[in-house]
Amino acid sequence: MIHRFHIRVHHVDDARTVLSAAAALGALVALESPAGAALWQGLGWWRAIERRLRAAFPAHAFTMVLDCADAPALAMMVGPGASVRLDASAEVVAKIAAMGIRVIPRTVPIELDLAACSDAQAALALLLNHGTVGAAQ
């Protein structure tokens, strides 16, 4: 199985930094929104970031994951093919998955949060090259 690195980004510049590094290395990444971002930044914000990134990195495959906290109605609005994090019962998660929406379990770790890095470039290089951020975070 190919590993996809889950990296939390807080704005489009974070996402561009991650995708530039990932594209250079051919690494697979999932760009994770801040916790609960669907509630306070909204789906439109996330979609706008995704459109800009897909235009800027058309040849690099990546996943966008919107954190919907405990709001399944917001998770349902992302549409088929999208990915979300969601705090919900197994029954609700199954219903959302049946709509073609990928629900990323909370057990899948976010390996790097760019807001927590003093040197994002170094942390990204360590993670994408070696699978760990070590002391760079």
C-alpha positions in Angstrom: 0.0 0.0 0.0 1.3 3.5 -0.9 1.4 5.9 2.0 -0.5 9.2 1.8 0.8 11.8 4.2 -2.0 13.7 6.1 -0.9 17.3 6.6 -3.0 20.0 8.2 -3.0 23.3 6.3 -4.5 26.6 7.5 -4.5 28.7 4.4 -3.8 28.5 0.7 -0.1 29.4 1.2 0.4 26.4 3.5 -1.2 24.2 0.9 1.0 25.5 -1.9 4.1 24.9 0.2 3.0 21.3 0.8 2.1 20.6 -2.8 5.3 22.1 -4.1 7.4 19.8 -1.9 5.1 16.8 -2.6 5.2 17.4 -6.3 9.0 17.6 -6.4 9.2 14.3 -4.6 6.3 12.5 -6.2 4.8 12.1 -2.7 1.1 11.6 -2.1 -0.5 14.0 0.4 -3.9 14.6 1.9 -4.4 18.3 2.7 -6.4 18.4 6.0 -8.4 21.5 7.0 -8.1 22.9 10.5 -10.3 21.0 13.1 -13.9 21.9 12.6 -13.2 24.2 9.6 -16.5 23.3 8.0 -18.3 25.0 10.9 -16.4 28.2 10.9 -14.7 28.7 7.5 -17.3 26.9 5.5 -17.5 24.7 2.5 -17.1 27.5 0.0 -13.8 28.5 1.5 -12.5 24.9 1.2 -13.8 24.6 -2.4 -12.1 27.9 -3.4 -8.8 26.7 -2.0 -9.2 23.4 -3.9 -10.0 25.1 -7.2 -6.9 27.3 -6.9 -4.7 24.3 -6.0 -5.9 22.1 -8.8 -5.3 24.9 -11.3 -1.7 25.4 -9.9 -0.8 21.7 -9.6 -2.7 20.0 -12.4 -0.3 17.1 -12.8 -0.1 16.2 -9.1 -2.7 14.1 -7.5 -3.7 15.1 -3.9 -6.7 14.7 -1.6 -8.5 17.5 0.2 -10.0 16.6 3.6 -12.5 19.0 5.2 -13.0 18.5 9.0 -16.7 18.7 9.6 -16.5 18.2 13.4 -19.8 16.7 14.6 -21.9 18.1 11.7 -23.0 15.3 9.4 -25.2 17.7 7.4 -22.1 19.7 6.4 -20.3 16.5 5.5 -23.2 15.5 3.2 -22.9 18.8 1.4 -19.3 18.2 0.1 -20.6 15.8 -2.6 -19.5 12.5 -4.0 -15.8 11.9 -4.3 -14.9 14.3 -1.6 -13.2 13.4 1.7 -14.2 14.5 5.2 -13.3 14.0 8.9 -16.4 13.6 11.0 -17.4 12.8 14.6 -20.5 10.7 14.1 -22.0 7.3 14.8 -21.1 4.3 12.6 -24.6 4.4 11.2 -24.3 8.1 10.1 -20.8 7.5 8.7 -22.1 4.5 6.7 -24.9 6.7 5.3 -22.5 9.4 4.3 -20.1 6.8 2.7 -23.0 5.4 0.7 -23.3 8.9 -0.8 -19.8 8.5 -2.3 -18.1 10.7 0.4 -15.0 9.3 1.9 -15.0 9.6 5.7 -11.4 9.6 7.1 -11.4 8.0 10.5 -10.0 10.0 13.4 -7.6 7.1 13.9 -5.8 8.1 10.7 -3.2 10.5 12.1 -2.4 14.0 10.9 1.3 13.7 10.6 2.2 17.3 10.4 0.4 20.6 11.3 2.1 23.5 9.5 0.9 25.9 12.2 2.9 24.0 14.8 6.1 24.2 12.8 8.9 26.6 13.3 10.4 25.5 10.0 7.7 24.2 7.7 10.2 23.5 4.8 12.4 21.3 7.0 9.5 19.5 8.6 8.0 18.8 5.2 11.3 17.5 3.8 11.8 15.2 6.8 8.2 13.9 6.6 8.1 13.4 2.8 11.6 11.9 2.5 11.8 9.9 5.7 8.3 9.5 7.1 9.0 11.5 10.3 9.3 15.1 11.3 11.5 14.5 14.3 12.8 17.7 15.9 11.8 19.9 13.0 8.3 20.4 14.3 
